[in-house]
Amino acid sequence: MSHGAPKKTATRKKATTKRWSQRVTQESDALDLKRGVFTLRDPKRIAASLKRSAERSSRRKAGAYRSALSMLTFYINRAGKTLPKTQRERLERAKSELKRQFGRE
């Protein structure tokens, strides 16, 4: 005799599981980001855009700094090995700049 609910098996299509990060970005309490923010060349502009989006957002559940940093980290992690080294370095510098702009150095 089994206790509790029966175990469910994964029945999703492969296409659905491949796009989990897109679904998270669209349906979660994620920030509404400016299009192309992660492709900007200047870490200061990336940080400023993330800060502006976080401060204006009515969907975020955490503080503005934490939300902005989370979106940047989420993007870096989602891109994984496909992110060119130069862009990864730029985004890592944007993290430091974000800390500075929020006065968290």
DSSP file (Angstrom, degrees, kcal/mol; ACC not computed):
  #  RESIDUE AA STRUCTURE BP1 BP2  ACC     N-H-->O    O-->H-N    N-H-->O    O-->H-N    TCO  KAPPA ALPHA  PHI   PSI    X-CA   Y-CA   Z-CA
    1    1 A M              0   0    0      0, 0.0     2,-0.3     0, 0.0     0, 0.0   0.000 360.0 360.0 360.0 130.6    0.0    0.0    0.0
    2    2 A S        -     0   0    0      2,-0.1     2,-0.4     1,-0.0     0, 0.0  -0.670 360.0-141.7 -92.9 141.0    1.4    3.4   -1.1
    3    3 A H        -     0   0    0     -2,-0.3     2,-0.0     2,-0.1    -1,-0.0  -0.840  62.5  -0.5-101.0 139.5    1.3    6.5    1.1
    4    4 A G  S    S-     0   0    0     -2,-0.4     3,-0.1     2,-0.0    -2,-0.1  -0.209 106.7 -26.4  82.4-173.5    0.6    9.9   -0.3
    5    5 A A  S    S-     0   0    0      1,-0.1    -2,-0.1    -2,-0.0     3,-0.1  -0.419  73.3 -99.7 -75.0 148.7    0.0   10.9   -3.9
    6    6 A P        -     0   0    0      0, 0.0     2,-0.1     0, 0.0    -1,-0.1  -0.356  45.6 -98.3 -66.5 149.9    1.4    8.8   -6.7
    7    7 A K        -     0   0    0     -3,-0.1     2,-0.4     1,-0.1    -3,-0.0  -0.446  34.5-137.3 -70.5 139.7    4.6   10.1   -8.3
    8    8 A K        -     0   0    0     -2,-0.1     2,-0.3    -3,-0.1    -1,-0.1  -0.777  12.6-142.6 -97.0 142.8    4.2   12.0  -11.5
    9    9 A T        -     0   0    0     -2,-0.4     2,-0.3     1,-0.1     0, 0.0  -0.728  31.6 -91.6-101.5 155.6    6.5   11.4  -14.4
   10   10 A A        +     0   0    0     -2,-0.3    -1,-0.1     1,-0.2     0, 0.0  -0.483  48.0 164.8 -66.6 123.5    7.8   14.1  -16.7
   11   11 A T        +     0   0    0     -2,-0.3    -1,-0.2     2,-0.1     2,-0.0   0.289  31.6 121.7-122.5   6.8    5.5   14.4  -19.7
   12   12 A R        -     0   0    0      1,-0.1     2,-0.1     2,-0.1    -2,-0.0  -0.342  66.1-109.3 -72.2 153.3    6.6   17.7  -21.1
   13   13 A K    >>  -     0   0    0      1,-0.1     4,-1.6    -2,-0.0     3,-0.5  -0.456  26.4-115.5 -75.8 154.8    7.9   18.0  -24.6
   14   14 A K  H 3> S+     0   0    0      1,-0.2     4,-2.0     2,-0.2     5,-0.2   0.874 113.9  59.4 -58.8 -39.7   11.5   18.7  -25.2
   15   15 A A  H 3> S+     0   0    0      1,-0.2     4,-0.8     2,-0.2    -1,-0.2   0.857 104.4  51.7 -60.1 -35.4   10.8   22.1  -26.7
   16   16 A T  H X4 S+     0   0    0     -3,-0.5     3,-0.7     1,-0.2    -1,-0.2   0.923 110.1  46.6 -68.6 -44.4    9.1   23.2  -23.6
   17   17 A T  H >< S+     0   0    0     -4,-1.6     3,-1.1     1,-0.2    -2,-0.2   0.800 106.0  60.0 -70.8 -27.1   12.0   22.2  -21.3
   18   18 A K  H 3< S+     0   0    0     -4,-2.0     3,-0.3     1,-0.2    -1,-0.2   0.780 106.7  47.5 -68.7 -25.1   14.5   23.8  -23.5
   19   19 A R  T <X S+     0   0    0     -4,-0.8     4,-2.0    -3,-0.7     3,-0.2   0.039  71.2 119.2-106.3  25.9   12.8   27.2  -23.1
   20   20 A W  H <> S+     0   0    0     -3,-1.1     4,-2.4     1,-0.2    -1,-0.2   0.873  75.6  53.2 -60.0 -37.3   12.4   27.2  -19.3
   21   21 A S  H  > S+     0   0    0     -3,-0.3     4,-2.2     1,-0.2    -1,-0.2   0.866 107.2  51.3 -69.3 -34.1   14.6   30.3  -18.9
   22   22 A Q  H  > S+     0   0    0     -3,-0.2     4,-2.2     2,-0.2    -1,-0.2   0.915 110.6  49.2 -65.2 -42.2   12.4   32.2  -21.4
   23   23 A R  H  X S+     0   0    0     -4,-2.0     4,-3.0     2,-0.2     5,-0.4   0.908 110.1  51.1 -63.7 -42.2    9.3   31.2  -19.5
   24   24 A V  H  X S+     0   0    0     -4,-2.4     4,-1.9     1,-0.2     6,-0.4   0.933 111.3  48.2 -59.6 -46.5   10.9   32.4  -16.2
   25   25 A T  H  < S+     0   0    0     -4,-2.2    -1,-0.2     1,-0.2    -2,-0.2   0.880 119.2  38.5 -63.2 -39.4   11.8   35.7  -17.7
   26   26 A Q  H  < S+     0   0    0     -4,-2.2    -2,-0.2    -5,-0.1    -1,-0.2   0.869 126.5  30.3 -81.5 -37.8    8.3   36.3  -19.2
   27   27 A E  H  < S+     0   0    0     -4,-3.0    -3,-0.2    -5,-0.2    -2,-0.2   0.619 102.7  79.6-103.4 -14.5    6.0   34.9  -16.4
   28   28 A S  S  < S-     0   0    0     -4,-1.9    31,-0.0    -5,-0.4    -4,-0.0  -0.117  97.7 -91.0 -84.7-174.5    7.9   35.4  -13.2
   29   29 A D  S    S+     0   0    0     29,-0.0    32,-0.2     3,-0.0    -1,-0.1  -0.071  78.2 143.6 -86.0  34.4    8.2   38.6  -11.1
   30   30 A A        -     0   0    0     -6,-0.4    29,-0.1    -5,-0.2     2,-0.1  -0.248  57.1 -90.5 -69.5 162.5   11.3   39.4  -13.1
   31   31 A L        -     0   0    0     36,-0.2     2,-1.0     1,-0.1    -1,-0.1  -0.359  30.1-117.2 -73.2 153.4   12.2   42.9  -14.1
   32   32 A D        -     0   0    0     21,-0.3     2,-0.2    -3,-0.1    24,-0.1  -0.824  45.1-162.6 -88.9 101.8   11.0   44.5  -17.3
   33   33 A L        -     0   0    0     -2,-1.0     2,-0.2     1,-0.1    17,-0.1  -0.534  23.4-102.4 -92.5 152.8   14.4   45.2  -18.9
   34   34 A K    >   -     0   0    0     -2,-0.2     3,-1.7    15,-0.1    -1,-0.1  -0.514  51.8 -98.2 -66.5 136.2   15.3   47.5  -21.7
   35   35 A R  T 3  S+     0   0    0      1,-0.3    -1,-0.1    -2,-0.2     0, 0.0  -0.342 105.9  11.6 -60.0 131.9   15.7   45.5  -24.9
   36   36 A G  T >  S+     0   0    0     -3,-0.1     3,-1.6    -2,-0.1     4,-0.5   0.580  80.4 138.4  80.1  10.7   19.4   44.7  -25.6
   37   37 A V  G X  S+     0   0    0     -3,-1.7     3,-0.9     1,-0.3    -2,-0.1   0.858  71.0  52.2 -58.3 -36.0   20.6   45.8  -22.2
   38   38 A F  G 3  S+     0   0    0      1,-0.2    -1,-0.3     8,-0.0    53,-0.1   0.574 104.6  57.0 -79.9  -7.4   23.1   42.9  -21.9
   39   39 A T  G <  S+     0   0    0     -3,-1.6    -1,-0.2     7,-0.0    -2,-0.2   0.452  77.4 117.6-100.1  -1.9   24.6   43.6  -25.3
   40   40 A L    <   -     0   0    0     -3,-0.9     6,-0.0    -4,-0.5    -4,-0.0  -0.319  62.1-140.6 -61.2 149.9   25.6   47.2  -24.4
   41   41 A R  S    S+     0   0    0      1,-0.1    -1,-0.1     5,-0.0     3,-0.1   0.702  79.9  74.5 -87.9 -21.1   29.4   47.7  -24.5
   42   42 A D     >  -     0   0    0      1,-0.1     4,-2.1     2,-0.0     3,-0.5  -0.843  65.2-154.7-101.3 116.8   29.7   50.0  -21.4
   43   43 A P  H  > S+     0   0    0      0, 0.0     4,-2.6     0, 0.0     5,-0.2   0.827  97.2  57.1 -56.4 -32.6   29.4   48.2  -18.0
   44   44 A K  H  > S+     0   0    0      2,-0.2     4,-2.5     1,-0.2     5,-0.1   0.897 107.7  46.6 -66.2 -39.4   28.3   51.6  -16.5
   45   45 A R  H  > S+     0   0    0     -3,-0.5     4,-2.3     2,-0.2    -1,-0.2   0.880 111.8  51.0 -69.6 -37.8   25.4   51.8  -19.0
   46   46 A I  H  X S+     0   0    0     -4,-2.1     4,-2.4     2,-0.2    -2,-0.2   0.955 113.5  45.1 -61.2 -49.8   24.4   48.2  -18.3
   47   47 A A  H  X S+     0   0    0     -4,-2.6     4,-2.6     1,-0.2    -2,-0.2   0.906 112.6  50.8 -61.6 -43.2   24.4   48.8  -14.6
   48   48 A A  H  X S+     0   0    0     -4,-2.5     4,-2.5     1,-0.2    -1,-0.2   0.895 111.0  48.6 -63.1 -40.3   22.5   52.1  -14.9
   49   49 A S  H  X S+     0   0    0     -4,-2.3     4,-2.5     2,-0.2    -1,-0.2   0.917 112.8  47.1 -66.2 -43.9   19.8   50.4  -17.1
   50   50 A L  H  X S+     0   0    0     -4,-2.4     4,-2.6     2,-0.2    -2,-0.2   0.908 112.9  49.9 -63.1 -42.0   19.4   47.5  -14.6
   51   51 A K  H  X S+     0   0    0     -4,-2.6     4,-2.6     2,-0.2     5,-0.2   0.932 111.4  48.3 -61.9 -46.9   19.2   49.9  -11.7
   52   52 A R  H  X S+     0   0    0     -4,-2.5     4,-1.8     1,-0.2    -2,-0.2   0.920 113.0  47.9 -60.4 -45.6   16.6   52.0  -13.5
   53   53 A S  H  X S+     0   0    0     -4,-2.5     4,-1.3     1,-0.2   -21,-0.3   0.912 113.0  48.4 -62.5 -42.9   14.5   49.0  -14.3
   54   54 A A  H  < S+     0   0    0     -4,-2.6    -2,-0.2     1,-0.2    -1,-0.2   0.903 112.0  48.1 -66.0 -41.6   14.7   47.6  -10.8
   55   55 A E  H  < S+     0   0    0     -4,-2.6    -1,-0.2     1,-0.2    -2,-0.2   0.815 115.8  44.3 -70.4 -29.3   13.8   50.9   -9.2
   56   56 A R  H  < S+     0   0    0     -4,-1.8    -1,-0.2    -5,-0.2    -2,-0.2   0.644  89.7 109.6 -87.3 -16.2   10.8   51.4  -11.5
   57   57 A S     <  -     0   0    0     -4,-1.3   -26,-0.1    -3,-0.2    -3,-0.0  -0.348  41.9-176.1 -69.3 136.8    9.5   47.8  -11.3
   58   58 A S  S    S+     0   0    0     -2,-0.1    -1,-0.1     1,-0.1    -4,-0.1   0.409  81.5  64.2-103.4  -2.8    6.3   47.1   -9.5
   59   59 A R  S    S+     0   0    0    -29,-0.1    -1,-0.1   -30,-0.0   -28,-0.1   0.654  75.5 104.9 -93.8 -18.3    6.7   43.4  -10.0
   60   60 A R        -     0   0    0     -6,-0.2   -30,-0.1     1,-0.1     4,-0.1  -0.315  47.8-167.1 -70.6 148.5    9.8   42.8   -8.0
   61   61 A K  S    S+     0   0    0    -32,-0.2    -1,-0.1     2,-0.1     2,-0.1   0.666  70.9  54.4-104.6 -24.2    9.6   41.1   -4.6
   62   62 A A  S    S-     0   0    0      1,-0.2    -2,-0.0     2,-0.1     0, 0.0  -0.389 102.8 -70.2 -99.1-179.4   13.1   41.9   -3.3
   63   63 A G     >  -     0   0    0     -2,-0.1     4,-2.4     1,-0.1    -1,-0.2  -0.204  49.0-104.9 -66.6 165.1   14.9   45.2   -3.0
   64   64 A A  H  > S+     0   0    0      1,-0.2     4,-2.5     2,-0.2     5,-0.2   0.905 118.6  49.5 -61.4 -44.3   16.0   47.0   -6.2
   65   65 A Y  H  > S+     0   0    0      1,-0.2     4,-2.6     2,-0.2     5,-0.3   0.948 113.0  46.0 -61.3 -49.3   19.7   46.1   -5.8
   66   66 A R  H  > S+     0   0    0      1,-0.2     4,-2.3     2,-0.2    -1,-0.2   0.894 113.5  49.6 -62.6 -40.4   19.0   42.4   -5.2
   67   67 A S  H  X S+     0   0    0     -4,-2.4     4,-2.1     2,-0.2    -1,-0.2   0.925 112.4  46.7 -64.6 -45.1   16.6   42.3   -8.2
   68   68 A A  H  X S+     0   0    0     -4,-2.5     4,-1.9     1,-0.2    -2,-0.2   0.927 114.6  46.6 -64.0 -45.1   19.0   44.0  -10.5
   69   69 A L  H  X S+     0   0    0     -4,-2.6     4,-2.5    -5,-0.2    -1,-0.2   0.879 110.6  54.0 -65.4 -37.7   21.9   41.8   -9.5
   70   70 A S  H  X S+     0   0    0     -4,-2.3     4,-2.7    -5,-0.3    -1,-0.2   0.902 107.9  49.1 -63.7 -41.7   19.8   38.7   -9.8
   71   71 A M  H  X S+     0   0    0     -4,-2.1     4,-2.1     2,-0.2    -1,-0.2   0.893 112.2  48.5 -66.2 -38.6   18.7   39.5  -13.3
   72   72 A L  H  X S+     0   0    0     -4,-1.9     4,-2.2     2,-0.2    -2,-0.2   0.936 114.5  45.0 -65.5 -46.0   22.4   40.1  -14.3
   73   73 A T  H  X S+     0   0    0     -4,-2.5     4,-2.8     1,-0.2     5,-0.2   0.897 110.9  54.4 -64.1 -41.1   23.5   36.8  -12.7
   74   74 A F  H  X S+     0   0    0     -4,-2.7     4,-2.6     1,-0.2    -1,-0.2   0.918 109.4  47.9 -58.6 -45.0   20.6   35.0  -14.3
   75   75 A Y  H  X S+     0   0    0     -4,-2.1     4,-2.3     2,-0.2    -2,-0.2   0.930 112.4  48.2 -63.1 -46.0   21.5   36.2  -17.7
   76   76 A I  H  X S+     0   0    0     -4,-2.2     4,-1.5     1,-0.2    -2,-0.2   0.932 115.6  44.3 -60.7 -46.6   25.2   35.2  -17.3
   77   77 A N  H  < S+     0   0    0     -4,-2.8    -1,-0.2     1,-0.2    -2,-0.2   0.880 112.2  52.2 -67.4 -38.3   24.3   31.8  -16.0
   78   78 A R  H  < S+     0   0    0     -4,-2.6    -1,-0.2    -5,-0.2    -2,-0.2   0.894 108.5  50.6 -65.3 -40.0   21.7   31.2  -18.7
   79   79 A A  H >< S+     0   0    0     -4,-2.3     3,-1.6    -5,-0.2     4,-0.2   0.846  86.1 163.4 -67.8 -33.2   24.2   32.0  -21.4
   80   80 A G  G ><  -     0   0    0     -4,-1.5     3,-1.3     1,-0.3    -1,-0.2  -0.189  65.0  -8.4  55.7-135.4   26.7   29.6  -19.9
   81   81 A K  G 3  S+     0   0    0      1,-0.3    -1,-0.3    -3,-0.1     4,-0.1   0.636 126.7  70.3 -72.2 -14.9   29.6   28.6  -22.2
   82   82 A T  G <  S+     0   0    0     -3,-1.6    -1,-0.3     2,-0.1    -2,-0.2   0.636  74.8  99.5 -78.6 -11.7   28.0   30.2  -25.2
   83   83 A L  S <  S-     0   0    0     -3,-1.3     5,-0.1    -4,-0.2    -7,-0.0  -0.638  82.9-118.4 -76.8 120.7   28.7   33.7  -23.8
   84   84 A P     >  -     0   0    0      0, 0.0     4,-2.6     0, 0.0     3,-0.3  -0.249  20.2-118.1 -59.0 147.0   31.9   35.1  -25.4
   85   85 A K  H  > S+     0   0    0      1,-0.2     4,-2.5     2,-0.2     5,-0.2   0.873 112.9  52.8 -55.4 -41.9   34.7   35.8  -22.9
   86   86 A T  H  > S+     0   0    0      1,-0.2     4,-2.0     2,-0.2    -1,-0.2   0.894 111.5  45.6 -64.3 -39.3   34.8   39.5  -23.7
   87   87 A Q  H  > S+     0   0    0     -3,-0.3     4,-2.6     2,-0.2    -2,-0.2   0.900 111.3  52.4 -70.8 -39.6   31.0   39.8  -23.0
   88   88 A R  H  X S+     0   0    0     -4,-2.6     4,-2.3     2,-0.2    -2,-0.2   0.925 110.6  48.2 -59.9 -44.6   31.3   37.8  -19.8
   89   89 A E  H  X S+     0   0    0     -4,-2.5     4,-2.2     1,-0.2    -1,-0.2   0.902 110.9  51.2 -62.9 -41.1   34.1   40.0  -18.6
   90   90 A R  H  X S+     0   0    0     -4,-2.0     4,-1.7     1,-0.2    -2,-0.2   0.909 111.3  47.4 -61.9 -43.1   32.0   43.1  -19.4
   91   91 A L  H  X S+     0   0    0     -4,-2.6     4,-1.4     2,-0.2    -2,-0.2   0.850 109.4  53.3 -69.7 -34.0   29.0   41.7  -17.5
   92   92 A E  H  X S+     0   0    0     -4,-2.3     4,-1.5     2,-0.2    -1,-0.2   0.888 109.0  49.7 -65.9 -38.2   31.2   40.9  -14.5
   93   93 A R  H  X S+     0   0    0     -4,-2.2     4,-2.3     1,-0.2    -2,-0.2   0.851 105.7  57.8 -66.5 -33.1   32.4   44.5  -14.6
   94   94 A A  H  X S+     0   0    0     -4,-1.7     4,-2.5     2,-0.2    -1,-0.2   0.848 101.3  56.2 -64.8 -33.2   28.8   45.6  -14.7
   95   95 A K  H  X S+     0   0    0     -4,-1.4     4,-2.1     2,-0.2    -1,-0.2   0.943 109.0  45.6 -60.9 -47.8   28.2   43.6  -11.5
   96   96 A S  H  X S+     0   0    0     -4,-1.5     4,-2.0     1,-0.2    -2,-0.2   0.902 113.5  49.7 -61.8 -41.0   30.9   45.7   -9.8
   97   97 A E  H  X S+     0   0    0     -4,-2.3     4,-2.8     2,-0.2    -1,-0.2   0.868 107.2  54.7 -66.4 -36.8   29.5   48.9  -11.3
   98   98 A L  H  X S+     0   0    0     -4,-2.5     4,-1.7     2,-0.2    -1,-0.2   0.918 107.5  50.1 -62.4 -43.7   26.0   47.9  -10.1
   99   99 A K  H  <>S+     0   0    0     -4,-2.1     5,-3.5     1,-0.2     6,-0.3   0.917 112.1  48.3 -59.1 -43.6   27.3   47.6   -6.5
  100  100 A R  H ><5S+     0   0    0     -4,-2.0     3,-1.5     3,-0.2    -2,-0.2   0.924 109.6  51.4 -64.0 -44.9   29.0   51.0   -6.8
  101  101 A Q  H 3<5S+     0   0    0     -4,-2.8    -1,-0.2     1,-0.3    -2,-0.2   0.791 112.4  46.3 -65.7 -27.6   25.8   52.7   -8.2
  102  102 A F  T 3<5S-     0   0    0     -4,-1.7    -1,-0.3    -5,-0.2    -2,-0.2   0.401 117.0-115.0 -92.1   2.3   23.8   51.3   -5.3
  103  103 A G  T < 5S+     0   0    0     -3,-1.5    -3,-0.2    -4,-0.2    -2,-0.1   0.856  79.7 124.6  69.6  35.7   26.5   52.3   -2.8
  104  104 A R      <       0   0    0     -5,-3.5    -4,-0.2    -6,-0.2    -5,-0.1   0.006 360.0 360.0-115.1  26.9   27.3   48.7   -1.8
  105  105 A E              0   0    0     -6,-0.3    -1,-0.1    -5,-0.2    -5,-0.1   0.508 360.0 360.0 -64.1 360.0   31.0   48.7   -2.5
